[in-house]
Amino acid sequence: MNQNLFDEINEKLKSVMAQSPAADLERNLRAMLGPAFARLDLVSREEFDIQREVLARTRARLAELEKQVTALESAAGASADRR
């Protein structure tokens, strides 16, 4: 029951805000600032998050490869010592 009340209040607030001067101001600011931001070399939050995930996977893979190289170097050193 409380959730329905919150949903109803939320819908009423949205309708009031949509009809207020604040909504017009927001639309005008977006229209004015949109082209300015488009000229900048910016990425969206989604693109940023994707690249962050790619970087995290790359770092993890690099750590795995470094361990493998260390193990191979140790094995090569041990076999060279036996000769």
Phi and psi in degrees as GROMACS dihedral restraints (atoms count N, CA, C in turn):
[ dihedral_restraints ]
;  ai    aj    ak    al  type     phi  dphi    fc
    3     4     5     6     1   -63.5    20    10
    4     5     6     7     1   -36.9    20    10
    6     7     8     9     1   -63.8    20    10
    7     8     9    10     1   -40.8    20    10
    9    10    11    12     1   -63.2    20    10
   10    11    12    13     1   -38.8    20    10
   12    13    14    15     1   -63.3    20    10
   13    14    15    16     1   -46.0    20    10
   15    16    17    18     1   -62.9    20    10
   16    17    18    19     1   -40.7    20    10
   18    19    20    21     1   -62.7    20    10
   19    20    21    22     1   -41.4    20    10
   21    22    23    24     1   -65.9    20    10
   22    23    24    25     1   -43.9    20    10
   24    25    26    27     1   -63.1    20    10
   25    26    27    28     1   -42.5    20    10
   27    28    29    30     1   -59.4    20    10
   28    29    30    31     1   -45.7    20    10
   30    31    32    33     1   -63.9    20    10
   31    32    33    34     1   -40.1    20    10
   33    34    35    36     1   -66.6    20    10
   34    35    36    37     1   -41.3    20    10
   36    37    38    39     1   -64.1    20    10
   37    38    39    40     1   -39.8    20    10
   39    40    41    42     1   -61.9    20    10
   40    41    42    43     1   -43.0    20    10
   42    43    44    45     1   -67.5    20    10
   43    44    45    46     1   -37.2    20    10
   45    46    47    48     1   -66.6    20    10
   46    47    48    49     1   -44.7    20    10
   48    49    50    51     1   -65.2    20    10
   49    50    51    52     1   -35.3    20    10
   51    52    53    54     1   -65.4    20    10
   52    53    54    55     1   -27.3    20    10
   54    55    56    57     1   -97.3    20    10
   55    56    57    58     1    -1.7    20    10
   57    58    59    60     1   -89.1    20    10
   58    59    60    61     1   163.4    20    10
   60    61    62    63     1   -62.6    20    10
   61    62    63    64     1   -24.0    20    10
   63    64    65    66     1   -61.6    20    10
   64    65    66    67     1   -37.3    20    10
   66    67    68    69     1   -66.0    20    10
   67    68    69    70     1   -40.0    20    10
   69    70    71    72     1   -64.6    20    10
   70    71    72    73     1   -42.1    20    10
   72    73    74    75     1   -61.7    20    10
   73    74    75    76     1   -43.6    20    10
   75    76    77    78     1   -62.1    20    10
   76    77    78    79     1   -45.3    20    10
   78    79    80    81     1   -61.8    20    10
   79    80    81    82     1   -42.2    20    10
   81    82    83    84     1   -65.3    20    10
   82    83    84    85     1   -41.3    20    10
   84    85    86    87     1   -64.5    20    10
   85    86    87    88     1   -41.8    20    10
   87    88    89    90     1   -62.9    20    10
   88    89    90    91     1   -41.8    20    10
   90    91    92    93     1   -65.2    20    10
   91    92    93    94     1   -36.1    20    10
   93    94    95    96     1   -77.6    20    10
   94    95    96    97     1   -41.9    20    10
   96    97    98    99     1   -84.7    20    10
   97    98    99   100     1   -21.7    20    10
   99   100   101   102     1   -54.6    20    10
  100   101   102   103     1   -53.7    20    10
  102   103   104   105     1   -63.0    20    10
  103   104   105   106     1   -34.3    20    10
  105   106   107   108     1   -65.2    20    10
  106   107   108   109     1   -43.3    20    10
  108   109   110   111     1   -69.4    20    10
  109   110   111   112     1   -31.2    20    10
  111   112   113   114     1   -64.6    20    10
  112   113   114   115     1   -32.0    20    10
  114   115   116   117     1   -75.1    20    10
  115   116   117   118     1   -22.5    20    10
  117   118   119   120     1   -78.4    20    10
  118   119   120   121     1   157.2    20    10
  120   121   122   123     1   -89.1    20    10
  121   122   123   124     1    73.3    20    10
  123   124   125   126     1  -111.6    20    10
  124   125   126   127     1   157.0    20    10
  126   127   128   129     1  -118.5    20    10
  127   128   129   130     1   156.3    20    10
  129   130   131   132     1   -75.4    20    10
  130   131   132   133     1   164.1    20    10
  132   133   134   135     1   -61.7    20    10
  133   134   135   136     1   -37.9    20    10
  135   136   137   138     1   -63.2    20    10
  136   137   138   139     1   -45.4    20    10
  138   139   140   141     1   -62.7    20    10
  139   140   141   142     1   -40.3    20    10
  141   142   143   144     1   -62.4    20    10
  142   143   144   145     1   -45.9    20    10
  144   145   146   147     1   -63.2    20    10
  145   146   147   148     1   -39.7    20    10
  147   148   149   150     1   -62.8    20    10
  148   149   150   151     1   -46.3    20    10
  150   151   152   153     1   -65.5    20    10
  151   152   153   154     1   -34.0    20    10
  153   154   155   156     1   -64.5    20    10
  154   155   156   157     1   -41.5    20    10
  156   157   158   159     1   -64.8    20    10
  157   158   159   160     1   -41.9    20    10
  159   160   161   162     1   -61.2    20    10
  160   161   162   163     1   -44.1    20    10
  162   163   164   165     1   -63.0    20    10
  163   164   165   166     1   -41.2    20    10
  165   166   167   168     1   -62.9    20    10
  166   167   168   169     1   -43.0    20    10
  168   169   170   171     1   -65.1    20    10
  169   170   171   172     1   -39.1    20    10
  171   172   173   174     1   -64.8    20    10
  172   173   174   175     1   -42.0    20    10
  174   175   176   177     1   -63.6    20    10
  175   176   177   178     1   -40.5    20    10
  177   178   179   180     1   -64.6    20    10
  178   179   180   181     1   -41.8    20    10
  180   181   182   183     1   -65.9    20    10
  181   182   183   184     1   -40.2    20    10
  183   184   185   186     1   -61.4    20    10
  184   185   186   187     1   -41.8    20    10
  186   187   188   189     1   -62.5    20    10
  187   188   189   190     1   -40.6    20    10
  189   190   191   192     1   -62.6    20    10
  190   191   192   193     1   -45.2    20    10
  192   193   194   195     1   -65.4    20    10
  193   194   195   196     1   -37.1    20    10
  195   196   197   198     1   -63.3    20    10
  196   197   198   199     1   -39.2    20    10
  198   199   200   201     1   -64.3    20    10
  199   200   201   202     1   -41.7    20    10
  201   202   203   204     1   -64.1    20    10
  202   203   204   205     1   -41.9    20    10
  204   205   206   207     1   -63.8    20    10
  205   206   207   208     1   -42.9    20    10
  207   208   209   210     1   -61.3    20    10
  208   209   210   211     1   -43.7    20    10
  210   211   212   213     1   -64.0    20    10
  211   212   213   214     1   -42.0    20    10
  213   214   215   216     1   -66.5    20    10
  214   215   216   217     1   -39.4    20    10
  216   217   218   219     1   -64.6    20    10
  217   218   219   220     1   -39.5    20    10
  219   220   221   222     1   -65.2    20    10
  220   221   222   223     1   -42.9    20    10
  222   223   224   225     1   -66.1    20    10
  223   224   225   226     1   -40.1    20    10
  225   226   227   228     1   -67.8    20    10
  226   227   228   229     1   -38.0    20    10
  228   229   230   231     1   -66.0    20    10
  229   230   231   232     1   -39.5    20    10
  231   232   233   234     1   -67.8    20    10
  232   233   234   235     1   -38.9    20    10
  234   235   236   237     1   -73.7    20    10
  235   236   237   238     1   -30.0    20    10
  237   238   239   240     1   -70.9    20    10
  238   239   240   241     1   -33.8    20    10
  240   241   242   243     1   -68.0    20    10
  241   242   243   244     1   -30.2    20    10
  243   244   245   246     1   -72.8    20    10
  244   245   246   247     1   -19.9    20    10
